[in-house]
Amino acid sequence: MPMPSLKRASIGAILMIAAMSASAADNGYKLGSVWNVVMISIEPGRGDDYLASIKGYYTTVMDAGVKERAVLSYKLLQGARSNPQDFNFLIMIESPNWAAYDQLPDKLEALAGKFAGSAAKAEETAKTGNADRTKTRTVFGGKNMQEVLFTK
């Protein structure tokens, strides 16, 4: 019986990741946690406003995510721009691996619903917060990257 193409592709991806992991071990490094990195430009003079806008709800949900082990950690980094078109703020969320990262949106959505009182209220809070933040920031984009750890 022929294997469906999606199942074949999934098995192929798993084998490729396993081969990459084996190759990494042979090359003196291993692959670690997965990071979602979002690059943001905060308008000049609006850094405190932006941080205030994410401090309560965002940090409550993320702290609960860490407590429930949905994420390993999260970090907020700010710095100077290298040019006027550069970002000056990073949000980083660490997951233990790609499988955990794939489940992260659902887990964070459930936590947000818990704190907001319902999924609908959480979605409305997120929409309102994002609309307010568009006045203070521009999102450059995001990336998912995996940490590389050298072995001895």
N, C-alpha and C positions, 0 to 999 in steps of 0.2 A: 504494500500500500504506500503510495507516494506521500512524503512528508509535506504539509502545507508550507508555503514559502516564508511566512512569518515565523513559524517554529524553526525552520532551517536557518533563517537569519539570526534568530535569538541564539541558537546553538553555536552558530559561527562567531557571533560577538563574544560569547562566553569563552570559546576556545581561543579567540584572539587575545582577550584580556588575560587568560591564563598563560598564554605564550609570552605576552609582554611582561607579566609578573615573573615568570621563570627567567626570562632574559634579563630583567632588572636585577634579580638575585645574582646572576652570573656576572653582571657588570659592576658589582660593588655598591649597589643601591637597592632600596626597596621603595615601593609606592605607599604613601601614607594616607592621611585624611584628605577629604575632598572639600574644597573651599568654593563658595559662591561669593564673588567679588562684584560689587556695584560701584561704579565710578560716578561721582556727582560733583557738579560745580555749584557752590553756594554763592549767591550774589554778595558782592562786597558789603560789609557791615551788617549782614543778616545771619551770621553764624549762630549767634545766641538764639535768634528766633527759630532757626531750623532745629537746633538741638532741643529747644523747649517743645517743639511740635512733635518730636519723636520720643521724648523722655518717658512719658507716662505709659501710654498704651503699648508702644513698640517694645520697650524694655520689660514691661510686665509679661507680655507674651513670650519674648525671647528668654527671660529668666525662667519662666515655667518650662519652656522647651529644654533648657539645660537641665533643670531639676528632673524632668521626666525622661531625660536622655534622648530626646528627639534630635538634639544638636549637641555637639561637644562643647562649643563655645561660639561667641560672636564678638566682634570687635568693631569699633568705630574709630577711624583714623582721620585726622585733619592735618593739613600742611599747606605750604605755599605753592602757588602755581609756578610752573616753569615758563609759562607764557600766558597771555590773556585768554587763549582758547583751551587751556588745560583744566583738568578737574582738580579740586582741592580737598576732597572728602571721599573716603572709602567706607563702605559697609561690608564686613566680611562675616560669613556664617560658615562654621566648620561642621562637617558631617563625618562620621567615621569611615564611610565608604560610599560607592556609587549607589548601592541598593538603598541605603538609609537616606541618601540625598533624594532619590526618586520618590520616597514616601514623605519627605519633609513638607511639601505644600499641604497635604491632607492633614498631617499632624498639627501643623501650625494653625491651620484653619479651624480645627476642632478646639484648640486651646483658645484661640481668639473668640470663638463662639461661647466658650465657657465663661470668659471674663466679661464679654459684652452682654451676656444673658441669652443670646440666641445667634444662630448663624446669620440670620437676616440683619440683626443689629450690628454684628461684627463687620459684615460687608458694608453697611451704611457708614459705620465709623471709619473704615478704611477708605471709602470713596471720599468722604468729607475731608479726612486728613490729607489724602493725596491732592485733592483740589486746592486746599490751603497751602500745601508745600510747593505747588507749582509756581507760586508767587515768589518763592525764595530760592528755588534751585532748578537746575537743569540736570537731568539724568543723561550721562554720556553713554551708558550701556553697562552690560555686565558680562562676566565670564565665569565659567566653572573650570576650576583647575585642581590638579591633584598634587599634593605635597610629595617631594622627592627627598628621601632620607638616605644618606650614605651609610653603608655598613662597613664594618672593620674587617 
